Amino acid sequence: MLSRDLHIVLMILYEAGASRVPASQVAWTSDMAPALNRALNMQYIVHREGRSERLFSLTESGYIAIGRQPPAYMSISRTMRAFFRIGGGSTE
């Protein structure tokens, strides 16, 4: 069960587009910083630096945490990583 503030942070990103959303288009307020940090630490949200600003995206875990179905490409990506052992799998 998610805390209310964490759920709100995830839903705001989901409603803003969920993937590669520029920081300026996300309606987070400064009092949401602790919940946002928790979402990043728990890997419900990831961020990348875009050309002009930071871009935020929900992860597969983030979608599941708010009870939404992750996009199909996330499952395909996870399968490919597992198949090729990308991201820390052993090569023994």
Secondary structure, DSSP 8 states (H G I E B T S, - for coil): ---HHHHHHHHHHHHHTSSSEEGGGS---GGGHHHHHHHHHTTSEEEEE-SSSEEEEE-HHHHHHTT----HHHHHHHHHHHHHTTTT----
